[in-house]
Amino acid sequence: MNGIQSLASAALNLFREFVPGNPDAARFWLEMGVGSFSLLVVLGLLLRFFGSANARPGLILLSGILGVVLLAGGPAAVEIYALPSVPAPAISGVESVCQWAASRWQQPLLSARTVLLAVGLIGSLFLLVVPLTRWTFRVPGFLALLAWLAALATAGTVSAVIRTKLPSAPSSAVQAGPKT
């Protein structure tokens, strides 16, 4: 049971680390709620479009929640189990490949930890989430992968649009809190 609790706490810490924080809690939950809702809507529409007879709203909600939890579990498992046991030469090899890629394509440098966490996320997507979706909704694996990638991209885009287009609250109102 301690392994599950540590995976959950690691996933929450990674979520806090990689999702930009906002001192305004209402705005943060609006972004997350709209992103989650758009993920479920796009996932449901695509699964229905792909011809799944099982694409019912309750099953899509359950599958979406379980899919996001499993997606978060991949990087959390890498953080807890793989990173402490990876030898230093392997991490320096990943760092050198990241430096080469950054200089080759003029992109910002990613740390080895970030790359390994992304590998955990991709592994979780391919090994857990897509097969679960394929078996649950009886669609081919490629279409399940396409549905998840489109749903995740839509959720990220909708959250980013709200983050940039919604006017921010004045900092004094955020710090003072709501008046009662």
C-alpha positions as CSV (number, residue, x, y, z in Angstrom):
1,M,0.0,0.0,0.0
2,N,2.9,2.4,0.6
3,G,4.0,2.0,-3.0
4,I,0.6,3.3,-4.2
5,Q,0.7,6.2,-1.8
6,S,4.2,7.2,-2.8
7,L,3.2,6.9,-6.5
8,A,0.2,9.2,-5.9
9,S,2.3,11.7,-4.0
10,A,5.0,11.7,-6.7
11,A,2.4,12.2,-9.4
12,L,0.9,15.1,-7.5
13,N,4.3,16.7,-7.0
14,L,5.1,16.2,-10.7
15,F,1.8,17.8,-11.6
16,R,2.6,20.8,-9.4
17,E,6.1,21.0,-11.0
18,F,5.1,20.9,-14.6
19,V,1.7,22.6,-14.6
20,P,2.2,26.3,-14.2
21,G,0.8,27.5,-10.9
22,N,-1.5,30.4,-10.4
23,P,-2.1,32.1,-7.1
24,D,-5.7,32.5,-8.0
25,A,-7.2,29.1,-7.1
26,A,-10.5,29.7,-8.9
27,R,-8.7,30.5,-12.2
28,F,-6.4,27.4,-11.8
29,W,-9.4,25.1,-11.2
30,L,-11.2,26.7,-14.1
31,E,-8.3,25.9,-16.4
32,M,-8.0,22.3,-15.1
33,G,-11.8,21.8,-15.2
34,V,-12.2,23.1,-18.8
35,G,-9.2,21.1,-19.9
36,S,-10.6,17.9,-18.3
37,F,-14.0,18.5,-19.8
38,S,-12.5,19.1,-23.3
39,L,-10.5,15.9,-22.9
40,L,-13.6,13.9,-22.1
41,V,-15.6,15.5,-24.9
42,V,-13.0,15.0,-27.6
43,L,-12.2,11.5,-26.4
44,G,-16.0,10.6,-26.5
45,L,-16.6,12.2,-29.9
46,L,-13.6,10.5,-31.5
47,L,-14.4,7.1,-30.0
48,R,-18.0,7.5,-31.1
49,F,-16.8,8.6,-34.6
50,F,-14.5,5.5,-34.8
51,G,-17.6,3.3,-34.5
52,S,-17.4,2.2,-30.9
53,A,-20.7,0.9,-29.7
54,N,-19.5,1.1,-26.1
55,A,-18.9,4.9,-26.2
56,R,-21.4,5.7,-23.5
57,P,-20.9,8.9,-21.3
58,G,-20.4,7.0,-18.1
59,L,-17.9,4.6,-19.5
60,I,-16.0,7.5,-21.2
61,L,-15.9,9.4,-17.9
62,L,-14.5,6.3,-16.1
63,S,-12.1,5.5,-18.9
64,G,-10.9,9.1,-19.1
65,I,-10.3,9.4,-15.3
66,L,-8.5,6.0,-15.2
67,G,-6.5,7.0,-18.3
68,V,-5.3,10.2,-16.9
69,V,-4.4,8.5,-13.6
70,L,-2.4,5.9,-15.5
71,L,-0.8,8.6,-17.6
72,A,0.3,10.3,-14.4
73,G,1.5,7.0,-13.0
74,G,4.1,6.5,-15.7
75,P,6.3,9.5,-14.9
76,A,5.7,9.0,-11.1
77,A,7.0,5.4,-11.4
78,V,10.0,6.7,-13.3
79,E,10.6,9.3,-10.6
80,I,10.3,6.8,-7.7
81,Y,11.8,3.6,-9.1
82,A,13.9,4.3,-12.2
83,L,15.7,7.5,-11.5
84,P,17.3,6.5,-8.2
85,S,18.6,3.2,-9.8
86,V,19.8,4.6,-13.1
87,P,23.7,4.7,-13.1
88,A,25.4,8.1,-13.5
89,P,26.9,7.2,-16.9
90,A,23.5,6.6,-18.3
91,I,22.2,9.9,-17.1
92,S,25.2,11.7,-18.5
93,G,24.6,9.9,-21.8
94,V,21.0,11.2,-21.9
95,E,22.3,14.7,-21.0
96,S,24.8,14.6,-23.9
97,V,22.1,13.5,-26.3
98,C,19.9,16.3,-25.1
99,Q,22.7,18.8,-25.5
100,W,23.4,17.6,-29.0
101,A,19.7,17.7,-30.0
102,A,19.3,21.2,-28.5
103,S,22.3,22.5,-30.4
104,R,21.3,20.7,-33.6
105,W,17.7,22.1,-33.7
106,Q,18.2,25.3,-31.8
107,Q,15.8,24.3,-29.1
108,P,16.0,24.9,-25.3
109,L,18.0,22.3,-23.4
110,L,15.9,19.7,-21.6
111,S,17.3,18.0,-18.5
112,A,17.9,14.2,-18.4
113,R,15.2,14.0,-15.7
114,T,12.6,15.7,-17.9
115,V,13.4,13.4,-20.8
116,L,13.2,10.3,-18.6
117,L,9.9,11.5,-17.2
118,A,8.6,12.0,-20.8
119,V,9.7,8.4,-21.6
120,G,7.7,7.3,-18.6
121,L,4.6,9.2,-19.9
122,I,5.0,7.8,-23.4
123,G,5.5,4.3,-22.0
124,S,2.4,4.6,-19.9
125,L,0.4,5.9,-22.9
126,F,1.5,3.0,-25.1
127,L,1.6,0.2,-22.5
128,L,-1.4,1.0,-20.3
129,V,-3.8,3.7,-21.6
130,V,-4.1,2.7,-25.3
131,P,-4.6,-1.0,-24.6
132,L,-7.1,-0.2,-21.9
133,T,-9.0,2.1,-24.3
134,R,-8.7,-0.5,-27.2
135,W,-10.2,-3.3,-25.1
136,T,-12.8,-1.2,-23.4
137,F,-14.2,0.5,-26.5
138,R,-13.3,-2.2,-29.1
139,V,-11.5,0.1,-31.4
140,P,-8.1,-0.6,-33.1
141,G,-5.0,0.4,-31.2
142,F,-4.0,3.1,-33.6
143,L,-7.4,4.7,-33.4
144,A,-7.2,4.6,-29.6
145,L,-3.8,6.2,-29.6
146,L,-5.1,8.8,-32.1
147,A,-8.1,9.6,-29.8
148,W,-5.9,10.0,-26.7
149,L,-3.4,12.2,-28.5
150,A,-6.1,14.4,-29.9
151,A,-7.9,14.6,-26.6
152,L,-4.7,15.5,-24.7
153,A,-3.7,18.1,-27.3
154,T,-7.1,19.6,-27.1
155,A,-7.1,19.7,-23.3
156,G,-3.7,21.4,-23.3
157,T,-4.7,23.9,-25.9
158,V,-8.0,24.8,-24.2
159,S,-6.2,25.3,-20.9
160,A,-3.5,27.4,-22.5
161,V,-6.1,29.6,-24.3
162,I,-7.9,30.2,-21.0
163,R,-4.6,30.9,-19.3
164,T,-3.6,33.5,-21.9
165,K,-7.0,35.1,-22.8
166,L,-8.7,35.3,-19.5
167,P,-7.9,38.5,-17.7
168,S,-6.0,38.0,-14.5
169,A,-7.3,39.2,-11.2
170,P,-5.5,42.1,-9.6
171,S,-2.8,40.8,-7.3
172,S,-4.3,42.7,-4.3
173,A,-7.6,40.9,-4.8
174,V,-5.9,37.5,-5.0
175,Q,-3.9,38.1,-1.8
176,A,-6.7,39.6,0.1
177,G,-9.2,36.9,-0.8
178,P,-12.9,37.2,-1.3
179,K,-14.8,39.7,0.8
180,T,-17.6,38.3,2.9
